Amino acid sequence: MTYVVTEACVRCKYMDCVEVCPVDCFYEGENMLVINPDECIDCGVCEPECPAEAIMPDTAQGSEQWVEINRQYAGGKWPNITRKGTPPEDADQWLTVKNKFQEYFSEKPPN
């Protein structure tokens, strides 16, 4: 089992999860974080830390696509992040927006 980041992170990117990860398996994109599923040790400490509730176990229904997306962007496309950064100023405004991945996801690494 592993944990993955889902579309709820897009444009929110709070990064509270990064601070508690004991193995530093988070990777940062321009407007989303991902977990490297091959590095995650399945401890689950990140899941309750996410204000956007964007982290789920890979055994949860609907997680399949997120495992592949997380693997793809953590696999050399985005840099590893080990410390909490500053979330976007408008993060709270994006919490309830639907279909964020399809409409707002950026493949770019952070600025």
C-alpha positions in Angstrom: 0.0 0.0 0.0 1.0 3.6 -0.6 -0.6 7.0 -0.3 -1.2 9.4 -3.2 -2.1 13.0 -3.6 -5.4 13.7 -5.6 -6.8 16.7 -7.4 -7.9 18.3 -4.2 -4.3 19.5 -3.9 -4.4 21.5 -7.2 -4.1 25.2 -6.5 -4.3 24.6 -2.7 -0.8 23.0 -2.1 -0.8 23.6 1.7 2.3 21.4 2.3 1.5 20.5 5.9 2.0 16.9 4.8 5.6 17.5 3.9 6.6 18.4 7.4 5.4 15.1 8.9 6.7 12.7 6.2 9.5 10.6 7.8 10.9 9.5 4.4 10.7 12.8 2.4 8.7 11.2 -0.5 6.8 14.4 -1.6 7.6 16.2 -4.9 6.5 19.7 -5.8 4.9 21.0 -9.0 3.9 24.5 -9.8 0.4 24.1 -8.2 0.3 20.6 -6.7 2.3 18.1 -4.7 2.7 14.3 -5.4 4.0 11.4 -3.4 6.5 9.0 -4.9 4.6 5.7 -4.4 7.9 3.7 -4.6 9.3 5.7 -1.7 6.2 6.0 0.5 6.4 3.6 3.5 2.6 3.6 4.1 2.8 5.2 7.5 -0.2 7.4 6.9 0.9 10.4 9.0 0.5 12.7 6.0 -3.2 12.0 5.4 -4.7 13.7 8.5 -2.4 16.7 8.1 -3.9 17.8 4.7 -6.4 20.6 5.1 -7.7 19.9 1.6 -8.1 16.1 2.3 -6.2 15.5 -0.9 -4.3 12.4 0.3 -5.7 8.9 0.1 -4.4 5.3 0.3 -4.0 3.5 -3.0 -6.5 1.0 -1.8 -9.3 3.6 -1.8 -11.9 3.6 -4.6 -10.8 5.9 -7.4 -7.1 6.0 -6.5 -5.8 4.1 -9.5 -5.4 7.1 -11.7 -3.7 9.0 -8.9 -1.1 6.3 -8.3 0.0 6.7 -11.9 -0.1 10.5 -11.9 1.9 10.6 -8.6 4.5 8.1 -10.0 4.8 10.1 -13.2 5.6 13.5 -11.7 7.6 12.2 -8.7 9.8 10.2 -11.2 12.2 12.9 -12.1 9.8 15.6 -13.5 9.4 17.5 -10.2 11.9 18.2 -7.4 11.8 16.5 -4.0 10.5 18.8 -1.2 11.5 18.2 2.4 10.2 21.3 4.1 6.9 23.1 4.2 6.8 26.1 1.9 4.3 28.9 1.7 0.9 27.8 0.2 -0.7 30.0 -2.4 -2.4 33.1 -1.0 -5.7 32.1 -2.5 -5.5 28.4 -1.4 -8.6 28.6 0.8 -10.7 29.8 -2.2 -9.8 26.7 -4.2 -10.8 24.1 -1.5 -14.3 23.5 -2.8 -13.6 23.9 -6.6 -14.4 20.8 -8.6 -12.6 19.3 -11.6 -9.4 21.2 -10.7 -7.1 18.6 -12.2 -8.7 18.8 -15.7 -9.0 22.6 -15.7 -6.1 24.0 -13.6 -3.3 21.4 -13.2 0.1 22.5 -14.3 2.8 20.0 -15.4 5.5 22.6 -14.7 7.9 22.4 -11.7 7.7 25.1 -9.1 8.8 28.6 -10.0 
